Amino acid sequence: MHERMTETDDSLDPPVVLVGSHKDKVEPVEGEEIEDACKKCLDTCCEDVSDDACGHFRGQYIISNIEDDNCIFQRIRQDILNLARTMRTWNKDYPLKFIQLEKRLHEKKKELHIPIISFQDIKEISSETTNPLNEEELILYLKFHQEIRALVYFEDLPDYIILDTQWLSDAFKCIVTPKKFQLNVRRHKIKTLWDDFSERGILHNEVLKDIFKKQQNSFYEHKNYILSVMEKFDIISPNISDKDVADDKPRYYVPCMIKSEPEYDIYNMFNATEDNCQTSTWLCFEFRFQPPHLMNHLIASLSRKYKVALVVGTKQENKQTIGKKQATRVNALFKATAVFELDKTSKLSKLLIMKRLNFIQIQILEFGKGTMIKRGMYKHIADFVTDEINKIISTRFKMTNVSFEKNWECGLTKPESVTGSNNFK
C-alpha cells in the first residue's frame, strides 16, 4: 500500500476508507505515474456513487498484491483506529455483566445444532454467571446486541432469539435469491404457484414449504418465526385479503421478487377515463439519493394497511393453448408500480404509487360519475406515506443524512411525464 491519496471535507458517518487492490496489475499509459493511473481506476469505480454516499469517504489507498510489507497494513489499521475514536460510540461504558453473558452465549451457540434459543433459556444462562442480569438488564442486553447485529431479537417477538445472524440470512436467501439456493424443490408440480412467486412476488404456502423442507438447516421447523422476522424487516408482507376468509394456506407478498411490469398504460388497465375517474394532484417525494430498496419497504408498509387492488390482466395457458392468452384478474403489484384499495368495500378509491429514478410519486384515483376530489380530502394518505418513508429511512436504514423534498405535479400529467417540478413554497 502507498500513501493515502485524498481526504474528503464535510464528511458523514459512518466513515468509509476506499482500498484499491492489484496495483501491480495496473498499466499506466506512457508518461503517467502509477499512482495517477490507480487513482483514475478508483475514480472510475466511484463515478455512479451519489454525492451523499461520497460524503462517507475518508481516504483512498492503493495496494500492491505482491510488493507491500506488513508495516503498510499497520498504517491502515492505525488510520481506522483514529477514525473510530471520532465516532460518538467510542469509549462508551459496556457493563461487565454483558461480557460474562456474551461469553456464555458464544459457548452455547457452538453447542446448538440450530442457533435459536428461547428468552427463558437466556435468563437461565444469565443466572449461572457470577453477576446475573435482571430481566430489565437482559432486555437491554438483547436490544444492544440486536442494534449491532450480533443477534436477532425483537421485543414483540420474544419467544426466540437467533444467536447466529448468518443462519437467518441463509433462511432469507432461500426465498429471495436465485434458484441455485433453492435446492431440489419440486417446481414442476406446482409451476403456476412458482410463476406467481418468481414473476409477481406472490409467495404461496406450498412454495414456501417446498423451499424450506429441502434445506438442511431446519428452517421449516421454525417457519412461523422466520416469517414473522421477515415481516419485521419488510421482506414480506401478508396478503390482508386472505385474513377475510378461513384459509390455512396464507399468501405473502415479496416486493423485491416482483419482476412483471404493467402490460400497458396503468390507467387503461383500470379503465380509468376522464368520464369515470377523477385523479388527484401528483405528490412527489424527491431524493438526492433514493435508497435502492425504499420502494419495496414502502409497498410492504402499504400492503399491511390497504388491500392490493385487482386488475384485469392476461396470462398464457398450458401447452394445449400455447399462443392463446386468457383474461384473468391479477394483483396490481408490478415492478416500480402498485395500486391499493383505499376502500375495499366500494373499490372506488385507489392509491397509485410509482417509483422513478430519483423520486416516488403517488396519486389518488376516484372512480364514479360526478365525483370530485376536494383540497385536503386525502391529506391523511399523504401524511401516512410521508411518515412511513421517514420511518423506513430513520429506523430501518438508519440513514440520518438521507432527506427528500415534497413537490407536486398536475394530476392530468401522464405518469411517465411527471417531473415533480412544482414545490409547495
Legacy VTK file of the C-alpha trace (Angstrom):
# vtk DataFile Version 3.0
C-alpha trace
ASCII
DATASET POLYDATA
POINTS 425 float
0.000 0.000 0.000
1.129 3.507 -0.686
0.324 6.977 0.521
-3.264 7.950 1.136
-4.358 9.844 -1.921
-7.157 12.175 -0.865
-9.130 13.366 2.130
-12.743 14.485 1.921
-14.265 17.510 3.617
-17.804 17.795 5.053
-17.598 14.128 5.983
-20.525 11.964 7.044
-20.657 8.989 9.393
-20.005 6.102 9.336
-16.591 6.639 7.748
-15.516 4.594 4.720
-11.929 4.030 3.601
-11.525 3.001 -0.038
-8.856 0.398 -0.766
-7.898 -0.437 -4.327
-6.017 -3.719 -4.723
-3.870 -5.181 -7.538
-1.806 -2.064 -8.048
0.768 -4.367 -9.618
-1.651 -5.153 -12.471
-2.413 -1.540 -13.372
-0.737 -0.466 -16.604
-0.210 3.316 -16.824
-0.071 4.994 -20.195
3.246 6.373 -21.382
4.420 9.245 -19.205
1.823 8.567 -16.494
2.735 7.822 -12.882
1.427 4.532 -11.471
-0.292 6.357 -8.586
-2.191 8.573 -11.039
-3.293 5.542 -13.073
-4.532 3.810 -9.912
-6.386 6.935 -8.808
-8.155 7.028 -12.171
-9.290 3.429 -11.605
-10.736 4.301 -8.198
-12.387 7.425 -9.596
-13.998 5.321 -12.336
-15.417 2.928 -9.722
-16.954 5.888 -7.869
-18.488 7.637 -10.881
-22.015 6.374 -10.177
-21.822 6.904 -6.409
-24.114 9.708 -5.201
-22.781 12.875 -3.568
-24.312 11.841 -0.242
-22.603 8.442 -0.344
-19.283 10.083 -1.280
-19.567 12.133 1.893
-18.690 8.987 3.852
-15.294 8.603 2.169
-12.383 9.497 4.435
-9.489 8.387 2.298
-8.270 6.269 -0.585
-5.440 3.753 -0.632
-3.934 1.666 -3.377
-2.134 -1.584 -2.614
0.047 -3.984 -4.498
-0.736 -7.671 -4.119
2.933 -8.681 -4.416
5.121 -5.887 -3.022
3.711 -4.161 0.069
5.012 -5.191 3.503
3.164 -5.509 6.809
4.110 -2.049 8.088
1.869 -0.552 5.413
-1.097 -2.536 6.677
-0.324 -1.363 10.183
-0.730 2.185 8.911
-4.221 1.489 7.639
-5.129 -0.177 10.954
-3.977 2.950 12.748
-5.966 5.120 10.375
-9.113 3.086 11.046
-8.480 3.321 14.793
-8.133 7.090 14.555
-11.413 7.276 12.659
-13.112 5.031 15.237
-12.068 7.400 18.016
-14.040 10.172 16.360
-17.289 8.177 16.491
-19.871 9.063 19.114
-19.997 5.442 20.321
-16.264 5.360 21.066
-15.315 4.611 24.685
-18.912 4.107 25.809
-19.333 2.136 29.019
-20.080 -1.548 28.463
-21.315 -3.383 31.577
-19.075 -6.192 32.835
-22.222 -8.293 33.227
-22.730 -8.100 29.472
-19.275 -9.540 28.812
-19.928 -12.541 31.041
-23.236 -13.352 29.361
-21.728 -12.732 25.938
-19.057 -15.365 26.580
-21.612 -17.894 27.814
-23.857 -17.366 24.781
-20.868 -17.715 22.473
-20.184 -21.122 24.028
-23.861 -22.049 23.847
-24.019 -21.180 20.147
-21.271 -23.727 19.458
-23.292 -26.417 21.252
-26.565 -25.776 19.422
-27.429 -27.533 16.174
-29.809 -24.668 15.387
-28.711 -21.238 16.703
-32.099 -20.353 18.170
-32.741 -20.030 21.871
-35.739 -19.019 23.956
-35.856 -15.964 26.192
-36.333 -18.249 29.198
-33.188 -20.203 28.302
-31.169 -16.990 28.127
-32.497 -15.990 31.546
-31.299 -19.309 32.939
-27.876 -18.940 31.302
-27.562 -15.451 32.744
-28.473 -16.735 36.207
-25.467 -19.082 36.042
-22.955 -16.224 35.627
-21.230 -14.604 38.602
-23.171 -11.367 38.012
-26.619 -12.349 36.681
-28.675 -9.820 34.744
-32.148 -8.990 35.956
-34.924 -9.004 33.347
-34.634 -5.293 32.590
-30.868 -5.591 32.098
-31.333 -8.704 29.966
-33.725 -6.920 27.620
-31.260 -4.025 27.414
-28.507 -6.521 26.552
-30.602 -8.095 23.789
-31.608 -4.722 22.343
-27.997 -3.550 22.307
-26.768 -6.666 20.515
-29.676 -6.514 18.061
-28.614 -2.932 17.331
-25.057 -4.002 16.466
-26.364 -7.028 14.502
-24.719 -9.562 16.832
-28.041 -11.412 17.267
-31.687 -11.070 16.279
-34.189 -10.059 18.948
-37.487 -8.214 18.828
-39.343 -7.268 21.983
-42.686 -8.002 20.324
-41.399 -11.424 19.128
-39.915 -12.590 22.433
-40.310 -16.349 22.020
-36.975 -16.832 20.290
-33.609 -15.152 19.948
-31.366 -16.006 16.987
-27.724 -16.190 18.071
-26.265 -16.519 14.584
-27.381 -13.857 12.126
-25.892 -15.902 9.265
-28.433 -18.667 9.923
-31.254 -16.168 9.482
-29.538 -14.711 6.427
-29.410 -18.204 4.902
-33.148 -18.600 5.533
-33.841 -15.293 3.786
-31.501 -16.275 0.953
-33.538 -19.397 0.228
-36.521 -17.201 -0.575
-35.248 -14.008 -2.158
-32.142 -15.088 -4.080
-31.543 -17.069 -7.298
-32.857 -20.588 -7.792
-29.466 -22.189 -7.147
-30.050 -21.596 -3.420
-33.454 -23.297 -3.543
-32.203 -26.860 -3.600
-34.180 -29.779 -5.067
-37.587 -28.129 -4.924
-40.434 -29.597 -6.985
-41.196 -26.591 -9.190
-42.701 -28.677 -11.970
-45.530 -29.953 -9.729
-46.787 -26.510 -8.739
-45.472 -24.480 -11.664
-48.302 -21.932 -11.601
-47.611 -21.094 -7.956
-43.881 -20.836 -8.664
-44.612 -18.481 -11.568
-46.684 -16.348 -9.191
-43.666 -16.110 -6.914
-40.848 -15.615 -9.407
-42.672 -13.055 -11.575
-45.265 -11.370 -9.351
-43.764 -11.753 -5.885
-46.705 -13.767 -4.501
-45.461 -16.420 -2.089
-47.873 -19.318 -1.598
-47.586 -21.604 1.409
-46.966 -24.613 -0.852
-43.943 -22.894 -2.422
-42.623 -21.896 0.992
-42.943 -25.496 2.173
-41.080 -26.687 -0.923
-38.220 -24.284 -0.266
-37.783 -24.838 3.458
-38.337 -28.599 3.640
-35.497 -29.279 1.200
-32.935 -27.356 3.262
-30.597 -28.886 5.836
-30.927 -26.024 8.332
-34.271 -26.920 9.991
-35.866 -23.791 8.554
-39.280 -25.416 8.220
-39.352 -26.272 11.917
-39.124 -22.544 12.675
-41.083 -21.366 9.642
-43.588 -19.205 11.511
-40.903 -17.382 13.469
-38.785 -16.804 10.348
-41.831 -15.391 8.549
-42.552 -13.090 11.495
-38.982 -11.784 11.397
-39.194 -11.323 7.633
-42.313 -9.236 8.197
-40.418 -7.135 10.741
-37.723 -6.489 8.129
-40.358 -5.675 5.449
-39.037 -8.505 3.276
-42.533 -9.987 3.107
-45.975 -8.701 3.955
-49.151 -10.719 4.444
-51.939 -10.573 1.902
-54.541 -8.854 4.070
-57.386 -10.082 1.855
-56.538 -13.619 2.997
-57.464 -12.656 6.542
-61.047 -12.116 5.472
-61.596 -15.805 4.775
-60.803 -19.020 6.597
-57.734 -20.350 4.826
-54.861 -22.410 6.189
-52.736 -21.581 3.144
-51.874 -17.891 3.540
-50.125 -15.935 0.830
-47.447 -13.311 1.238
-46.158 -10.524 -0.938
-42.395 -10.374 -1.518
-41.880 -6.934 -3.126
-38.216 -7.477 -4.006
-39.178 -10.511 -6.150
-41.618 -8.648 -8.397
-40.398 -8.650 -11.994
-43.593 -8.279 -14.035
-44.456 -4.841 -15.382
-47.848 -3.393 -16.330
-48.880 -4.843 -19.690
-49.941 -1.385 -20.860
-50.915 2.050 -19.518
-51.906 1.688 -15.853
-54.979 3.957 -16.331
-56.188 1.807 -19.220
-55.694 -1.344 -17.159
-58.227 0.053 -14.663
-60.403 1.506 -17.431
-59.907 4.956 -15.909
-61.132 7.720 -18.225
-61.932 11.413 -17.828
-65.625 10.468 -17.734
-65.499 7.913 -14.923
-62.421 8.795 -12.858
-61.047 11.885 -11.150
-57.305 11.988 -10.482
-55.664 13.945 -7.701
-52.583 16.096 -7.988
-49.408 14.013 -8.142
-47.449 14.145 -4.879
-43.742 13.552 -5.466
-41.095 12.633 -2.887
-37.847 13.751 -4.489
-34.472 12.481 -3.244
-30.891 13.453 -3.934
-30.185 9.802 -3.165
-33.060 7.314 -3.094
-32.153 4.168 -1.121
-32.440 1.258 -3.596
-34.978 -0.810 -1.630
-37.065 2.046 -0.227
-39.942 1.302 -2.617
-40.026 -2.361 -1.535
-40.301 -1.370 2.125
-42.985 1.186 1.317
-45.040 -1.385 -0.609
-44.749 -3.741 2.372
-45.990 -0.981 4.702
-48.907 -0.072 2.445
-49.945 -3.696 1.886
-50.256 -4.134 5.662
-52.749 -1.271 5.777
-54.539 -1.495 2.434
-55.658 -4.304 0.171
-53.776 -4.612 -3.113
-56.145 -3.796 -5.970
-57.051 -6.389 -8.587
-56.820 -5.602 -12.269
-57.698 -7.497 -15.436
-54.556 -8.966 -16.958
-53.693 -11.808 -19.299
-51.716 -14.979 -18.951
-50.686 -17.752 -21.298
-52.342 -21.051 -20.582
-50.967 -24.611 -20.722
-49.381 -26.476 -23.639
-52.730 -27.179 -25.264
-53.388 -23.437 -25.578
-49.915 -22.149 -26.421
-50.202 -18.850 -28.243
-53.558 -18.086 -26.621
-53.958 -15.743 -23.705
-56.798 -15.708 -21.235
-58.076 -12.703 -19.306
-57.658 -13.066 -15.573
-57.695 -10.834 -12.504
-54.251 -10.267 -11.028
-52.845 -8.218 -8.180
-51.832 -4.716 -9.230
-48.323 -5.211 -7.900
-45.755 -4.562 -10.572
-42.118 -3.629 -10.784
-41.939 0.019 -9.631
-45.762 0.342 -9.692
-48.540 -0.669 -7.291
-52.220 0.155 -6.767
-54.051 -0.197 -3.438
-57.735 -0.081 -2.493
-58.443 2.784 -0.077
-61.997 1.484 0.332
-62.056 -2.288 -0.095
-65.869 -2.367 0.057
-66.755 0.039 -2.748
-63.367 -0.222 -4.521
-63.940 3.248 -5.936
-60.952 4.951 -4.288
-57.463 3.756 -5.165
-53.899 4.785 -4.383
-51.398 4.636 -7.250
-47.721 4.628 -6.288
-44.794 4.587 -8.713
-41.022 4.674 -8.406
-38.892 6.803 -10.697
-35.132 7.335 -10.844
-34.880 9.852 -8.007
-38.410 10.178 -6.692
-41.543 8.308 -5.666
-44.890 9.630 -6.901
-48.401 8.934 -5.601
-51.859 9.791 -6.873
-55.455 9.099 -5.825
-57.887 7.649 -8.375
-61.540 8.366 -7.504
-64.000 6.406 -9.646
-67.667 7.245 -10.245
-69.538 9.796 -12.331
-69.726 13.257 -10.819
-67.065 12.579 -8.212
-64.793 15.381 -7.046
-61.528 15.344 -5.137
-61.558 18.333 -2.812
-58.467 20.054 -1.482
-57.130 18.227 1.578
-59.553 15.321 1.086
-56.750 12.748 1.146
-54.245 14.585 3.309
-54.207 11.618 5.701
-52.907 9.394 2.887
-50.106 11.832 2.075
-49.256 12.080 5.783
-49.190 8.293 6.162
-46.862 7.800 3.187
-44.625 10.646 4.405
-44.433 9.155 7.903
-43.679 5.687 6.535
-40.866 6.961 4.317
-39.340 8.837 7.256
-39.693 5.769 9.466
-38.081 3.455 6.911
-35.148 5.814 6.368
-34.503 6.506 10.055
-35.284 3.175 11.731
-34.851 0.562 9.009
-31.954 2.035 7.031
-30.636 4.269 9.845
-29.617 6.863 7.270
-29.554 10.192 9.068
-28.262 12.013 6.002
-30.978 10.948 3.522
-33.707 13.523 3.006
-36.382 14.342 0.457
-38.499 17.235 -0.748
-42.228 17.060 -1.408
-43.267 18.546 -4.745
-46.381 18.336 -6.878
-47.474 17.968 -10.476
-50.787 18.455 -12.256
-52.982 15.368 -11.913
-53.589 15.266 -15.674
-49.899 14.667 -16.345
-49.181 11.160 -17.601
-47.241 9.068 -15.033
-44.144 8.752 -17.210
-44.038 12.550 -17.742
-44.185 13.558 -14.077
-41.162 15.588 -13.000
-42.310 16.969 -9.655
-41.217 20.408 -10.790
-43.580 22.410 -8.552
-42.726 22.914 -4.893
-45.122 23.849 -2.101
-43.315 27.062 -1.113
LINES 1 426
425 0 1 2 3 4 5 6 7 8 9 10 11 12 13 14 15 16 17 18 19 20 21 22 23 24 25 26 27 28 29 30 31 32 33 34 35 36 37 38 39 40 41 42 43 44 45 46 47 48 49 50 51 52 53 54 55 56 57 58 59 60 61 62 63 64 65 66 67 68 69 70 71 72 73 74 75 76 77 78 79 80 81 82 83 84 85 86 87 88 89 90 91 92 93 94 95 96 97 98 99 100 101 102 103 104 105 106 107 108 109 110 111 112 113 114 115 116 117 118 119 120 121 122 123 124 125 126 127 128 129 130 131 132 133 134 135 136 137 138 139 140 141 142 143 144 145 146 147 148 149 150 151 152 153 154 155 156 157 158 159 160 161 162 163 164 165 166 167 168 169 170 171 172 173 174 175 176 177 178 179 180 181 182 183 184 185 186 187 188 189 190 191 192 193 194 195 196 197 198 199 200 201 202 203 204 205 206 207 208 209 210 211 212 213 214 215 216 217 218 219 220 221 222 223 224 225 226 227 228 229 230 231 232 233 234 235 236 237 238 239 240 241 242 243 244 245 246 247 248 249 250 251 252 253 254 255 256 257 258 259 260 261 262 263 264 265 266 267 268 269 270 271 272 273 274 275 276 277 278 279 280 281 282 283 284 285 286 287 288 289 290 291 292 293 294 295 296 297 298 299 300 301 302 303 304 305 306 307 308 309 310 311 312 313 314 315 316 317 318 319 320 321 322 323 324 325 326 327 328 329 330 331 332 333 334 335 336 337 338 339 340 341 342 343 344 345 346 347 348 349 350 351 352 353 354 355 356 357 358 359 360 361 362 363 364 365 366 367 368 369 370 371 372 373 374 375 376 377 378 379 380 381 382 383 384 385 386 387 388 389 390 391 392 393 394 395 396 397 398 399 400 401 402 403 404 405 406 407 408 409 410 411 412 413 414 415 416 417 418 419 420 421 422 423 424
